[in-house]
Amino acid sequence: MHELQVVGVRVELQTNQPIVLLREVGGDRYLPIWIGAVEATAIAFAQQGVVPPRPLTHDLMRDVLDALGVKLNAVRITEMRDNVFYAELVFDRGPQVSARPSDAIALALRTGATIFGSEEVLEEAGVEMPGERDTEDEVEKFRAFLDSISPEDFGKATG
C-alpha cells in the first residue's frame, strides 16, 4: 500500500463531472477518481475547513465514531473491478468496512485518517506526472490534466 494525499476536487470540463485527485506520497503517480457531486462537495468542504450549520453525512459519521470511541485509522483504496474503485475503512478495533472511495476520502479528511492505495490500483489507474510537489503547481497540472483527458481514457472509473 502506498500513502496518498488529496490534491483537490475539480470538475472535468468535457462531462461536467467532478474528479478527486490523489497524489502518491514520495512518488510521481496521481490517482484520478470520478465521483458524485455530493461527495465532491463533502471533500472540498473538508479541505477548505468549511463547517456547515448542520452536519453533513460524513460529519455525522465522524461524530458517531467519536461518540462510540472508535477511531478510523486508515482508508485503503484496494481494487478496481469493471472500472469501479473499491475501498475499505480500517478501524482501531480491527474491523474493516467496505466503502466507496469518495465517501471514505471525505471521512478520512474529517478524522485525520491516512489514505492508502494498493499498488495494483496505482498501476492500473494511476497517472505518472513527474515534477515539483508545489501545491499551486500541482493544481495547475491537475487543471491541464483535466482539460486533456476524458473518462474513456480510464474506462470512466468511478468511486
N, C-alpha and C positions, 0 to 999 in steps of 0.2 A: 504494500500500500504506500502511496505517495501523498504527502500532505499537500492540500490545495488551499488557495486563498481566493476569496471572491473579489474579482476586479470590479464588476459592476453589472448593471442591467441596462440594456438598450433595446430599442425596437428595430428589428430588421426591416429595412425600407421596402423591399420587394413584396413582402407578405403582410407587413404591419404587425408582425408577431414578436413578442418580447423574447429576448435571449439573456440568460445569465452566463457570464464568462468567468471561469475559474482558471487560476494560474498555478502551475506546479511550483511549489516552494523549492528553490535551489535548482530549478530546471528551466527549460525553454518551451515547455509544452503548455498549451492552453486548451481548455475543455469548454466548448460552447454547448449549451443545452437550451433548446427551445422550450419555453414554459408558458403558462397561462398568465393572463393579465392580473388576476388577483394575487397570485404568488409573486409576480414581478413587483407589484406594489408593496407587498409584505417584505420582500428582500430589500427594496430601495428604502423603505421607511426605517428598517433596522440599521442599514448602513449610514443613513443620514441622522440617526438618533431621534427620529420623529416619534412622539408619544401621542397616539390618538386619544380622544376624550374617553372612549370606551375601548376595552381590549379587543384587538383582532383575534382571530382564531389561534394564531401562533403565540400571541401574548397570553391567551387563556391557557394554552398547553404548558407554557413556561410556568405560569402561576400555579397550575395544578401540580406539576412536578415539584415545585418549591414547597407547596403545602404538604405534599406526601413525603418530603425529604429525599427525593430521588434526584440524582444528578445525571444529566446527559453527558457522557464522556466524549463520545465521538459520533460522527456521521460518516458512513462509508458508502461511496458510490461503487457498487460491487460488480455490476454487469450491465450488458446491453443485449437485449433479445428483441428481434424483429423491430429494430430501430427505436426501442423504448429503453430508457435508463431505469435501473433499479437501485435502491439504496436501503441501508439499514441504520436504525438508531441504536446505539450501543450505550446501555445504562450502567451505572456503577455497581449495581447489584447483580449484574450478569446477564439479564435478559436482553435480547435483541429483537427489534420490531421492524418489519418491512415498511418502507415508506417511499413516496415519490421523492426524487431528489430535490425538487423545488420546495416542497414542504420541509424536508429535512434541512436544507440550507437555511431557510427562513428561521427555523427553530434553533439551529446552531448559532446563527448570528445573535439571537436573543439570549442564549445561555452561555456563550463563550466556548462551546464545544469545538473541537478540532474537526476539520473536514478532510477526508481522505478519498482518493480514487485508486482503484485497482490498476495494476499495470495493464491488464487486458483492456480495460475501458480506455485508458490513455493511448494505448497502441491503436485501438480501433477508431476512436472518435477524436483523439487529441490532434491539435494543430501546432506544429512547431513554428515559433516566431522568435528566433534568437535576437538578442539585443538588450537594451537598457531595461532596468527594472523601475524606472521613474514612473510614478503613478500617472502623471499627466501624459507622458509619452505612451504609456500602456492604453490609456483611454483613447488617444488619437489613433493608435494602431488598431484598437478594437473597432472604432468607427470606420476606418478604412477597410478592415476585415469584413464588417457587416455590409458595406457598400459593394463588395466584390463577391459575396457568397450567396448561395441560395440553399434552401432546405434540401434540395435534391442532392447537393454535394455530400450530404451526410445521410441520405435516405430519410430526411426530416426526423431525426432522432429527437424524442421528447422525453421530458422528465416531469 
